[in-house]
Amino acid sequence: MSQRKTYYVVTDAYGHTVAVTNKLKRVAVFMDGHPFGPDITVIRYTCDTADGSVVHCEVILDE
């Protein structure tokens, strides 16, 4: 059985990556400390630690 690692990626309205973290709480702290417009996306990636492939991708916030 392979192990998995979860990453959260925050992107702005232009699709630029502004933050990558492994804890959802850090995403919330980052968003509170950095003013963004209404167009922000948070995506959760679940990766296999053995080969680094993306197992699951889910948009958890899209404003």
All heavy atoms as TSV, in Angstrom:
chain	resi	resn	atom	element	x	y	z
A	1	MET	N	N	0.850	-1.188	0.000
A	1	MET	CA	C	0.000	0.000	0.000
A	1	MET	C	C	0.892	1.247	0.000
A	1	MET	O	O	1.804	1.380	0.806
A	1	MET	CB	C	-0.884	-0.020	1.235
A	1	MET	CG	C	-1.826	1.132	1.317
A	1	MET	SD	S	-2.937	0.891	2.724
A	1	MET	CE	C	-3.966	2.276	2.493
A	2	SER	N	N	0.649	2.128	-0.927
A	2	SER	CA	C	1.465	3.328	-1.034
A	2	SER	C	C	0.943	4.418	-0.101
A	2	SER	O	O	-0.236	4.464	0.229
A	2	SER	CB	C	1.472	3.829	-2.471
A	2	SER	OG	O	0.181	4.220	-2.847
A	3	GLN	N	N	1.849	5.286	0.287
A	3	GLN	CA	C	1.467	6.408	1.126
A	3	GLN	C	C	1.170	7.607	0.245
A	3	GLN	O	O	1.653	7.708	-0.879
A	3	GLN	CB	C	2.579	6.721	2.112
A	3	GLN	CG	C	2.821	5.592	3.070
A	3	GLN	CD	C	3.476	6.093	4.341
A	3	GLN	OE1	O	3.781	7.262	4.480
A	3	GLN	NE2	N	3.671	5.187	5.259
A	4	ARG	N	N	0.375	8.514	0.802
A	4	ARG	CA	C	-0.020	9.692	0.038
A	4	ARG	C	C	0.321	10.958	0.802
A	4	ARG	O	O	0.349	10.975	2.022
A	4	ARG	CB	C	-1.510	9.647	-0.263
A	4	ARG	CG	C	-1.858	8.495	-1.170
A	4	ARG	CD	C	-3.306	8.487	-1.523
A	4	ARG	NE	N	-3.562	7.389	-2.441
A	4	ARG	CZ	C	-4.743	7.075	-2.889
A	4	ARG	NH1	N	-5.792	7.765	-2.520
A	4	ARG	NH2	N	-4.892	6.082	-3.720
A	5	LYS	N	N	0.547	12.020	0.067
A	5	LYS	CA	C	0.853	13.324	0.632
A	5	LYS	C	C	-0.097	14.331	0.006
A	5	LYS	O	O	-0.375	14.273	-1.190
A	5	LYS	CB	C	2.303	13.685	0.304
A	5	LYS	CG	C	2.811	14.902	0.953
A	5	LYS	CD	C	3.191	14.645	2.377
A	5	LYS	CE	C	3.822	15.898	2.954
A	5	LYS	NZ	N	3.976	15.837	4.367
A	6	THR	N	N	-0.620	15.256	0.811
A	6	THR	CA	C	-1.577	16.247	0.340
A	6	THR	C	C	-0.927	17.627	0.299
A	6	THR	O	O	-0.232	18.016	1.238
A	6	THR	CB	C	-2.811	16.282	1.258
A	6	THR	OG1	O	-3.407	14.995	1.270
A	6	THR	CG2	C	-3.833	17.285	0.766
A	7	TYR	N	N	-1.161	18.343	-0.794
A	7	TYR	CA	C	-0.663	19.700	-0.955
A	7	TYR	C	C	-1.821	20.609	-1.334
A	7	TYR	O	O	-2.739	20.201	-2.050
A	7	TYR	CB	C	0.398	19.775	-2.056
A	7	TYR	CG	C	1.652	19.019	-1.721
A	7	TYR	CD1	C	1.853	17.740	-2.215
A	7	TYR	CD2	C	2.618	19.572	-0.911
A	7	TYR	CE1	C	2.999	17.036	-1.901
A	7	TYR	CE2	C	3.766	18.872	-0.589
A	7	TYR	CZ	C	3.947	17.606	-1.083
A	7	TYR	OH	O	5.070	16.909	-0.765
A	8	TYR	N	N	-1.757	21.857	-0.880
A	8	TYR	CA	C	-2.751	22.866	-1.212
A	8	TYR	C	C	-2.057	23.954	-2.020
A	8	TYR	O	O	-1.014	24.472	-1.625
A	8	TYR	CB	C	-3.371	23.459	0.056
A	8	TYR	CG	C	-4.098	22.422	0.873
A	8	TYR	CD1	C	-3.453	21.720	1.880
A	8	TYR	CD2	C	-5.427	22.119	0.612
A	8	TYR	CE1	C	-4.111	20.761	2.609
A	8	TYR	CE2	C	-6.090	21.157	1.337
A	8	TYR	CZ	C	-5.430	20.478	2.342
A	8	TYR	OH	O	-6.078	19.519	3.062
A	9	VAL	N	N	-2.645	24.308	-3.158
A	9	VAL	CA	C	-2.078	25.320	-4.049
A	9	VAL	C	C	-3.072	26.469	-4.166
A	9	VAL	O	O	-4.250	26.254	-4.452
A	9	VAL	CB	C	-1.787	24.719	-5.447
A	9	VAL	CG1	C	-1.263	25.789	-6.382
A	9	VAL	CG2	C	-0.806	23.563	-5.331
A	10	VAL	N	N	-2.592	27.691	-3.933
A	10	VAL	CA	C	-3.418	28.896	-4.035
A	10	VAL	C	C	-2.991	29.637	-5.294
A	10	VAL	O	O	-1.798	29.920	-5.477
A	10	VAL	CB	C	-3.241	29.800	-2.796
A	10	VAL	CG1	C	-4.108	31.042	-2.912
A	10	VAL	CG2	C	-3.557	29.040	-1.519
A	11	THR	N	N	-3.952	29.934	-6.164
A	11	THR	CA	C	-3.660	30.683	-7.387
A	11	THR	C	C	-4.509	31.947	-7.437
A	11	THR	O	O	-5.603	31.999	-6.870
A	11	THR	CB	C	-3.937	29.847	-8.648
A	11	THR	OG1	O	-5.298	29.443	-8.651
A	11	THR	CG2	C	-3.058	28.614	-8.691
A	12	ASP	N	N	-4.003	32.954	-8.137
A	12	ASP	CA	C	-4.741	34.212	-8.267
A	12	ASP	C	C	-5.596	34.205	-9.531
A	12	ASP	O	O	-5.723	33.178	-10.206
A	12	ASP	CB	C	-3.785	35.408	-8.234
A	12	ASP	CG	C	-2.800	35.421	-9.386
A	12	ASP	OD1	O	-2.915	34.573	-10.294
A	12	ASP	OD2	O	-1.902	36.285	-9.380
A	13	ALA	N	N	-6.163	35.356	-9.857
A	13	ALA	CA	C	-7.079	35.470	-10.995
A	13	ALA	C	C	-6.403	35.174	-12.328
A	13	ALA	O	O	-7.053	34.760	-13.278
A	13	ALA	CB	C	-7.691	36.869	-11.030
A	14	TYR	N	N	-5.085	35.360	-12.398
A	14	TYR	CA	C	-4.352	35.147	-13.641
A	14	TYR	C	C	-3.772	33.743	-13.755
A	14	TYR	O	O	-3.072	33.436	-14.711
A	14	TYR	CB	C	-3.236	36.190	-13.761
A	14	TYR	CG	C	-3.757	37.602	-13.692
A	14	TYR	CD1	C	-3.578	38.353	-12.547
A	14	TYR	CD2	C	-4.457	38.165	-14.751
A	14	TYR	CE1	C	-4.074	39.651	-12.461
A	14	TYR	CE2	C	-4.957	39.446	-14.679
A	14	TYR	CZ	C	-4.761	40.186	-13.537
A	14	TYR	OH	O	-5.249	41.457	-13.466
A	15	GLY	N	N	-4.029	32.899	-12.760
A	15	GLY	CA	C	-3.519	31.537	-12.784
A	15	GLY	C	C	-2.122	31.381	-12.218
A	15	GLY	O	O	-1.546	30.301	-12.279
A	16	HIS	N	N	-1.578	32.453	-11.652
A	16	HIS	CA	C	-0.256	32.383	-11.045
A	16	HIS	C	C	-0.333	31.727	-9.675
A	16	HIS	O	O	-1.215	32.041	-8.883
A	16	HIS	CB	C	0.356	33.783	-10.893
A	16	HIS	CG	C	0.528	34.500	-12.179
A	16	HIS	ND1	N	-0.204	35.626	-12.509
A	16	HIS	CD2	C	1.319	34.243	-13.241
A	16	HIS	CE1	C	0.156	36.042	-13.701
A	16	HIS	NE2	N	1.075	35.212	-14.178
A	17	THR	N	N	0.588	30.846	-9.376
A	17	THR	CA	C	0.647	30.206	-8.071
A	17	THR	C	C	1.220	31.196	-7.064
A	17	THR	O	O	2.315	31.720	-7.257
A	17	THR	CB	C	1.537	28.947	-8.119
A	17	THR	OG1	O	0.982	28.048	-9.079
A	17	THR	CG2	C	1.608	28.269	-6.771
A	18	VAL	N	N	0.461	31.460	-6.003
A	18	VAL	CA	C	0.915	32.418	-4.994
A	18	VAL	C	C	1.308	31.737	-3.691
A	18	VAL	O	O	1.998	32.334	-2.869
A	18	VAL	CB	C	-0.148	33.513	-4.723
A	18	VAL	CG1	C	-0.319	34.381	-5.950
A	18	VAL	CG2	C	-1.464	32.912	-4.313
A	19	ALA	N	N	0.881	30.489	-3.485
A	19	ALA	CA	C	1.257	29.761	-2.267
A	19	ALA	C	C	1.096	28.267	-2.491
A	19	ALA	O	O	0.167	27.831	-3.171
A	19	ALA	CB	C	0.409	30.197	-1.094
A	20	VAL	N	N	2.011	27.499	-1.906
A	20	VAL	CA	C	1.919	26.039	-1.887
A	20	VAL	C	C	2.232	25.602	-0.458
A	20	VAL	O	O	3.258	26.007	0.097
A	20	VAL	CB	C	2.924	25.384	-2.860
A	20	VAL	CG1	C	2.851	23.866	-2.760
A	20	VAL	CG2	C	2.678	25.839	-4.282
A	21	THR	N	N	1.355	24.814	0.137
A	21	THR	CA	C	1.564	24.359	1.504
A	21	THR	C	C	0.989	22.963	1.681
A	21	THR	O	O	0.234	22.492	0.831
A	21	THR	CB	C	0.942	25.343	2.515
A	21	THR	OG1	O	1.233	24.906	3.834
A	21	THR	CG2	C	-0.550	25.456	2.325
A	22	ASN	N	N	1.329	22.332	2.776
A	22	ASN	CA	C	0.803	20.998	3.029
A	22	ASN	C	C	-0.248	20.991	4.129
A	22	ASN	O	O	-0.718	19.940	4.522
A	22	ASN	CB	C	1.942	20.027	3.375
A	22	ASN	CG	C	2.679	20.427	4.627
A	22	ASN	OD1	O	2.541	21.543	5.112
A	22	ASN	ND2	N	3.469	19.525	5.152
A	23	LYS	N	N	-0.648	22.156	4.620
A	23	LYS	CA	C	-1.668	22.238	5.663
A	23	LYS	C	C	-2.736	23.254	5.263
A	23	LYS	O	O	-2.426	24.380	4.863
A	23	LYS	CB	C	-1.043	22.658	6.987
A	23	LYS	CG	C	0.058	21.747	7.459
A	23	LYS	CD	C	-0.126	21.388	8.891
A	23	LYS	CE	C	1.001	20.516	9.367
A	23	LYS	NZ	N	0.759	19.139	9.250
A	24	LEU	N	N	-3.994	22.864	5.388
A	24	LEU	CA	C	-5.096	23.753	5.032
A	24	LEU	C	C	-5.132	24.975	5.944
A	24	LEU	O	O	-5.481	26.070	5.506
A	24	LEU	CB	C	-6.425	22.994	5.100
A	24	LEU	CG	C	-7.662	23.741	4.620
A	24	LEU	CD1	C	-7.492	24.207	3.181
A	24	LEU	CD2	C	-8.889	22.863	4.733
A	25	LYS	N	N	-4.747	24.814	7.201
A	25	LYS	CA	C	-4.729	25.938	8.130
A	25	LYS	C	C	-3.759	27.024	7.661
A	25	LYS	O	O	-4.027	28.207	7.805
A	25	LYS	CB	C	-4.349	25.452	9.527
A	25	LYS	CG	C	-4.423	26.508	10.581
A	25	LYS	CD	C	-4.143	25.933	11.964
A	25	LYS	CE	C	-4.278	27.001	13.014
A	25	LYS	NZ	N	-4.040	26.474	14.351
A	26	ARG	N	N	-2.639	26.623	7.075
A	26	ARG	CA	C	-1.681	27.601	6.558
A	26	ARG	C	C	-2.252	28.373	5.379
A	26	ARG	O	O	-1.921	29.541	5.172
A	26	ARG	CB	C	-0.392	26.917	6.153
A	26	ARG	CG	C	0.407	26.430	7.327
A	26	ARG	CD	C	1.722	25.859	6.887
A	26	ARG	NE	N	2.402	25.237	8.011
A	26	ARG	CZ	C	3.318	24.315	7.880
A	26	ARG	NH1	N	3.684	23.895	6.689
A	26	ARG	NH2	N	3.891	23.792	8.936
A	27	VAL	N	N	-3.103	27.739	4.593
A	27	VAL	CA	C	-3.768	28.434	3.480
A	27	VAL	C	C	-4.650	29.542	4.033
A	27	VAL	O	O	-4.638	30.668	3.539
A	27	VAL	CB	C	-4.596	27.447	2.624
A	27	VAL	CG1	C	-5.450	28.197	1.616
A	27	VAL	CG2	C	-3.695	26.468	1.917
A	28	ALA	N	N	-5.410	29.233	5.092
A	28	ALA	CA	C	-6.291	30.236	5.694
A	28	ALA	C	C	-5.495	31.401	6.271
A	28	ALA	O	O	-5.864	32.562	6.102
A	28	ALA	CB	C	-7.146	29.584	6.779
A	29	VAL	N	N	-4.385	31.101	6.939
A	29	VAL	CA	C	-3.534	32.160	7.503
A	29	VAL	C	C	-2.937	33.008	6.388
A	29	VAL	O	O	-2.895	34.237	6.487
A	29	VAL	CB	C	-2.430	31.539	8.385
A	29	VAL	CG1	C	-1.384	32.572	8.763
A	29	VAL	CG2	C	-3.042	30.916	9.629
A	30	PHE	N	N	-2.496	32.384	5.312
A	30	PHE	CA	C	-1.931	33.116	4.182
A	30	PHE	C	C	-2.974	34.036	3.555
A	30	PHE	O	O	-2.685	35.188	3.238
A	30	PHE	CB	C	-1.393	32.146	3.132
A	30	PHE	CG	C	-0.758	32.827	1.965
A	30	PHE	CD1	C	0.556	33.271	2.040
A	30	PHE	CD2	C	-1.458	33.045	0.793
A	30	PHE	CE1	C	1.154	33.914	0.964
A	30	PHE	CE2	C	-0.874	33.688	-0.282
A	30	PHE	CZ	C	0.436	34.120	-0.192
A	31	MET	N	N	-4.195	33.541	3.392
A	31	MET	CA	C	-5.247	34.345	2.774
A	31	MET	C	C	-5.648	35.518	3.663
A	31	MET	O	O	-5.983	36.583	3.161
A	31	MET	CB	C	-6.456	33.467	2.450
A	31	MET	CG	C	-6.186	32.530	1.293
A	31	MET	SD	S	-7.487	31.339	0.987
A	31	MET	CE	C	-8.885	32.377	0.722
A	32	ASP	N	N	-5.606	35.342	4.983
A	32	ASP	CA	C	-5.921	36.444	5.891
A	32	ASP	C	C	-4.841	37.523	5.854
A	32	ASP	O	O	-5.129	38.704	5.994
A	32	ASP	CB	C	-6.077	35.937	7.327
A	32	ASP	CG	C	-7.373	35.179	7.530
A	32	ASP	OD1	O	-8.287	35.323	6.691
A	32	ASP	OD2	O	-7.465	34.442	8.528
A	33	GLY	N	N	-3.594	37.128	5.655
A	33	GLY	CA	C	-2.486	38.071	5.679
A	33	GLY	C	C	-2.198	38.750	4.360
A	33	GLY	O	O	-1.458	39.719	4.313
A	34	HIS	N	N	-2.756	38.238	3.268
A	34	HIS	CA	C	-2.497	38.806	1.945
A	34	HIS	C	C	-3.830	39.130	1.279
A	34	HIS	O	O	-4.597	38.225	0.980
A	34	HIS	CB	C	-1.734	37.815	1.067
A	34	HIS	CG	C	-0.369	37.528	1.579
A	34	HIS	ND1	N	-0.136	36.663	2.617
A	34	HIS	CD2	C	0.836	38.010	1.195
A	34	HIS	CE1	C	1.161	36.615	2.845
A	34	HIS	NE2	N	1.774	37.423	2.000
A	35	PRO	N	N	-4.097	40.412	1.048
A	35	PRO	CA	C	-5.372	40.773	0.425
A	35	PRO	C	C	-5.426	40.360	-1.048
A	35	PRO	O	O	-4.547	40.714	-1.827
A	35	PRO	CB	C	-5.436	42.290	0.573
A	35	PRO	CG	C	-4.003	42.707	0.678
A	35	PRO	CD	C	-3.274	41.574	1.345
A	36	PHE	N	N	-6.400	39.569	-1.387
A	36	PHE	CA	C	-6.618	39.162	-2.766
A	36	PHE	C	C	-7.959	39.703	-3.218
A	36	PHE	O	O	-8.821	40.009	-2.415
A	36	PHE	CB	C	-6.660	37.636	-2.892
A	36	PHE	CG	C	-5.336	36.972	-2.637
A	36	PHE	CD1	C	-5.111	36.294	-1.463
A	36	PHE	CD2	C	-4.328	37.036	-3.582
A	36	PHE	CE1	C	-3.906	35.685	-1.236
A	36	PHE	CE2	C	-3.109	36.431	-3.355
A	36	PHE	CZ	C	-2.900	35.748	-2.181
A	37	GLY	N	N	-8.137	39.770	-4.514
A	37	GLY	CA	C	-9.425	40.112	-5.065
A	37	GLY	C	C	-10.360	38.916	-4.944
A	37	GLY	O	O	-10.030	37.908	-4.317
A	38	PRO	N	N	-11.497	39.008	-5.558
A	38	PRO	CA	C	-12.471	37.917	-5.450
A	38	PRO	C	C	-12.090	36.676	-6.254
A	38	PRO	O	O	-12.665	35.626	-6.056
A	38	PRO	CB	C	-13.751	38.541	-5.998
A	38	PRO	CG	C	-13.267	39.609	-6.925
A	38	PRO	CD	C	-11.996	40.132	-6.320
A	39	ASP	N	N	-11.123	36.793	-7.154
A	39	ASP	CA	C	-10.760	35.673	-8.023
A	39	ASP	C	C	-9.569	34.910	-7.465
A	39	ASP	O	O	-8.430	35.146	-7.849
A	39	ASP	CB	C	-10.436	36.172	-9.434
A	39	ASP	CG	C	-11.617	36.859	-10.073
A	39	ASP	OD1	O	-12.743	36.395	-9.847
A	39	ASP	OD2	O	-11.413	37.860	-10.768
A	40	ILE	N	N	-9.844	33.975	-6.575
A	40	ILE	CA	C	-8.795	33.155	-5.987
A	40	ILE	C	C	-9.249	31.703	-6.014
A	40	ILE	O	O	-10.440	31.415	-5.892
A	40	ILE	CB	C	-8.459	33.606	-4.561
A	40	ILE	CG1	C	-7.207	32.898	-4.069
A	40	ILE	CG2	C	-9.601	33.387	-3.610
A	40	ILE	CD1	C	-6.626	33.510	-2.831
A	41	THR	N	N	-8.318	30.801	-6.212
A	41	THR	CA	C	-8.638	29.377	-6.282
A	41	THR	C	C	-7.705	28.602	-5.365
A	41	THR	O	O	-6.504	28.853	-5.357
A	41	THR	CB	C	-8.486	28.851	-7.722
A	41	THR	OG1	O	-9.289	29.648	-8.583
A	41	THR	CG2	C	-8.920	27.403	-7.839
A	42	VAL	N	N	-8.273	27.677	-4.595
A	42	VAL	CA	C	-7.484	26.781	-3.754
A	42	VAL	C	C	-7.748	25.361	-4.239
A	42	VAL	O	O	-8.903	24.926	-4.315
A	42	VAL	CB	C	-7.855	26.907	-2.265
A	42	VAL	CG1	C	-7.032	25.938	-1.426
A	42	VAL	CG2	C	-7.656	28.329	-1.781
A	43	ILE	N	N	-6.680	24.651	-4.591
A	43	ILE	CA	C	-6.790	23.290	-5.123
A	43	ILE	C	C	-6.030	22.343	-4.201
A	43	ILE	O	O	-4.913	22.637	-3.791
A	43	ILE	CB	C	-6.208	23.203	-6.545
A	43	ILE	CG1	C	-6.896	24.209	-7.461
A	43	ILE	CG2	C	-6.345	21.787	-7.098
A	43	ILE	CD1	C	-6.248	24.352	-8.811
A	44	ARG	N	N	-6.674	21.212	-3.870
A	44	ARG	CA	C	-6.025	20.193	-3.053
A	44	ARG	C	C	-5.552	19.068	-3.962
A	44	ARG	O	O	-6.328	18.476	-4.703
A	44	ARG	CB	C	-6.998	19.633	-2.024
A	44	ARG	CG	C	-6.402	18.486	-1.227
A	44	ARG	CD	C	-7.289	17.915	-0.159
A	44	ARG	NE	N	-8.697	18.064	-0.392
A	44	ARG	CZ	C	-9.582	18.328	0.574
A	44	ARG	NH1	N	-9.191	18.471	1.805
A	44	ARG	NH2	N	-10.852	18.436	0.285
A	45	TYR	N	N	-4.240	18.803	-3.928
A	45	TYR	CA	C	-3.646	17.707	-4.681
A	45	TYR	C	C	-3.256	16.603	-3.720
A	45	TYR	O	O	-2.592	16.867	-2.720
A	45	TYR	CB	C	-2.388	18.167	-5.424
A	45	TYR	CG	C	-2.652	19.119	-6.554
A	45	TYR	CD1	C	-2.499	20.487	-6.397
A	45	TYR	CD2	C	-3.035	18.647	-7.800
A	45	TYR	CE1	C	-2.734	21.361	-7.438
A	45	TYR	CE2	C	-3.269	19.508	-8.853
A	45	TYR	CZ	C	-3.117	20.864	-8.663
A	45	TYR	OH	O	-3.352	21.721	-9.697
A	46	THR	N	N	-3.643	15.372	-4.018
A	46	THR	CA	C	-3.186	14.215	-3.266
A	46	THR	C	C	-2.229	13.457	-4.174
A	46	THR	O	O	-2.602	13.054	-5.274
A	46	THR	CB	C	-4.363	13.318	-2.848
A	46	THR	OG1	O	-5.295	14.114	-2.113
A	46	THR	CG2	C	-3.898	12.169	-1.987
A	47	CYS	N	N	-0.989	13.291	-3.699
A	47	CYS	CA	C	0.066	12.676	-4.505
A	47	CYS	C	C	0.544	11.381	-3.872
A	47	CYS	O	O	0.529	11.223	-2.657
A	47	CYS	CB	C	1.242	13.632	-4.636
A	47	CYS	SG	S	0.815	15.220	-5.354
A	48	ASP	N	N	1.006	10.481	-4.710
A	48	ASP	CA	C	1.619	9.241	-4.265
A	48	ASP	C	C	3.073	9.549	-3.914
A	48	ASP	O	O	3.800	10.121	-4.721
A	48	ASP	CB	C	1.537	8.203	-5.376
A	48	ASP	CG	C	1.980	6.829	-4.947
A	48	ASP	OD1	O	2.450	6.686	-3.809
A	48	ASP	OD2	O	1.845	5.888	-5.749
A	49	THR	N	N	3.505	9.169	-2.715
A	49	THR	CA	C	4.869	9.485	-2.300
A	49	THR	C	C	5.914	8.633	-3.003
A	49	THR	O	O	7.073	9.020	-3.089
A	49	THR	CB	C	5.044	9.334	-0.776
A	49	THR	OG1	O	4.673	8.014	-0.399
A	49	THR	CG2	C	4.199	10.331	-0.029
A	50	ALA	N	N	5.520	7.491	-3.538
A	50	ALA	CA	C	6.484	6.605	-4.191
A	50	ALA	C	C	7.002	7.198	-5.503
A	50	ALA	O	O	8.200	7.217	-5.755
A	50	ALA	CB	C	5.858	5.239	-4.446
A	51	ASP	N	N	6.085	7.701	-6.335
A	51	ASP	CA	C	6.520	8.220	-7.643
A	51	ASP	C	C	6.141	9.681	-7.885
A	51	ASP	O	O	6.476	10.243	-8.923
A	51	ASP	CB	C	5.969	7.343	-8.768
A	51	ASP	CG	C	4.452	7.287	-8.797
A	51	ASP	OD1	O	3.811	7.921	-7.939
A	51	ASP	OD2	O	3.914	6.591	-9.681
A	52	GLY	N	N	5.420	10.306	-6.961
A	52	GLY	CA	C	5.066	11.716	-7.094
A	52	GLY	C	C	3.891	12.000	-8.002
A	52	GLY	O	O	3.586	13.156	-8.274
A	53	SER	N	N	3.220	10.963	-8.469
A	53	SER	CA	C	2.085	11.181	-9.370
A	53	SER	C	C	0.867	11.695	-8.597
A	53	SER	O	O	0.683	11.392	-7.426
A	53	SER	CB	C	1.724	9.876	-10.087
A	53	SER	OG	O	1.293	8.911	-9.150
A	54	VAL	N	N	0.057	12.506	-9.274
A	54	VAL	CA	C	-1.158	13.047	-8.671
A	54	VAL	C	C	-2.232	11.965	-8.697
A	54	VAL	O	O	-2.604	11.469	-9.753
A	54	VAL	CB	C	-1.632	14.303	-9.416
A	54	VAL	CG1	C	-2.954	14.795	-8.870
A	54	VAL	CG2	C	-0.581	15.390	-9.353
A	55	VAL	N	N	-2.723	11.615	-7.504
A	55	VAL	CA	C	-3.754	10.592	-7.375
A	55	VAL	C	C	-5.142	11.217	-7.446
A	55	VAL	O	O	-6.054	10.672	-8.042
A	55	VAL	CB	C	-3.576	9.822	-6.052
A	55	VAL	CG1	C	-4.687	8.806	-5.848
A	55	VAL	CG2	C	-2.230	9.141	-6.005
A	56	HIS	N	N	-5.281	12.404	-6.835
A	56	HIS	CA	C	-6.593	13.062	-6.775
A	56	HIS	C	C	-6.369	14.567	-6.778
A	56	HIS	O	O	-5.442	15.078	-6.166
A	56	HIS	CB	C	-7.331	12.643	-5.499
A	56	HIS	CG	C	-8.708	13.189	-5.388
A	56	HIS	ND1	N	-9.745	12.748	-6.160
A	56	HIS	CD2	C	-9.222	14.156	-4.597
A	56	HIS	CE1	C	-10.844	13.411	-5.837
A	56	HIS	NE2	N	-10.545	14.276	-4.896
A	57	CYS	N	N	-7.239	15.283	-7.482
A	57	CYS	CA	C	-7.182	16.743	-7.550
A	57	CYS	C	C	-8.586	17.272	-7.310
A	57	CYS	O	O	-9.538	16.828	-7.957
A	57	CYS	CB	C	-6.666	17.162	-8.921
A	57	CYS	SG	S	-6.636	18.925	-9.163
A	58	GLU	N	N	-8.717	18.229	-6.378
A	58	GLU	CA	C	-10.041	18.729	-6.027
A	58	GLU	C	C	-9.974	20.235	-5.795
A	58	GLU	O	O	-9.121	20.715	-5.041
A	58	GLU	CB	C	-10.516	18.024	-4.750
A	58	GLU	CG	C	-11.833	18.498	-4.231
A	58	GLU	CD	C	-12.210	17.807	-2.925
A	58	GLU	OE1	O	-11.398	17.048	-2.379
A	58	GLU	OE2	O	-13.319	18.045	-2.460
A	59	VAL	N	N	-10.860	20.989	-6.423
A	59	VAL	CA	C	-10.956	22.441	-6.184
A	59	VAL	C	C	-11.804	22.627	-4.932
A	59	VAL	O	O	-12.972	22.218	-4.899
A	59	VAL	CB	C	-11.592	23.155	-7.387
A	59	VAL	CG1	C	-11.787	24.631	-7.080
A	59	VAL	CG2	C	-10.749	22.965	-8.630
A	60	ILE	N	N	-11.213	23.198	-3.887
A	60	ILE	CA	C	-11.964	23.364	-2.644
A	60	ILE	C	C	-12.441	24.792	-2.425
A	60	ILE	O	O	-13.283	25.034	-1.570
A	60	ILE	CB	C	-11.166	22.867	-1.420
A	60	ILE	CG1	C	-9.841	23.583	-1.283
A	60	ILE	CG2	C	-10.941	21.383	-1.508
A	60	ILE	CD1	C	-9.092	23.208	-0.022
A	61	LEU	N	N	-11.910	25.758	-3.182
A	61	LEU	CA	C	-12.393	27.128	-3.128
A	61	LEU	C	C	-12.174	27.772	-4.482
A	61	LEU	O	O	-11.062	27.775	-5.001
A	61	LEU	CB	C	-11.665	27.949	-2.048
A	61	LEU	CG	C	-12.036	29.419	-1.967
A	61	LEU	CD1	C	-13.481	29.589	-1.519
A	61	LEU	CD2	C	-11.110	30.150	-1.033
A	62	ASP	N	N	-13.237	28.301	-5.061
A	62	ASP	CA	C	-13.153	28.981	-6.350
A	62	ASP	C	C	-14.070	30.175	-6.302
A	62	ASP	O	O	-15.287	30.033	-6.433
A	62	ASP	CB	C	-13.528	28.034	-7.489
A	62	ASP	CG	C	-13.241	28.641	-8.853
A	62	ASP	OD1	O	-12.559	29.670	-8.907
A	62	ASP	OD2	O	-13.710	28.075	-9.846
A	63	GLU	N	N	-13.503	31.346	-6.072
A	63	GLU	CA	C	-14.328	32.570	-5.970
A	63	GLU	C	C	-14.119	33.447	-7.168
A	63	GLU	O	O	-13.090	33.519	-7.729
A	63	GLU	CB	C	-13.963	33.351	-4.704
A	63	GLU	CG	C	-14.333	32.623	-3.454
A	63	GLU	CD	C	-14.101	33.482	-2.235
A	63	GLU	OE1	O	-13.506	34.574	-2.335
A	63	GLU	OE2	O	-14.513	33.067	-1.163
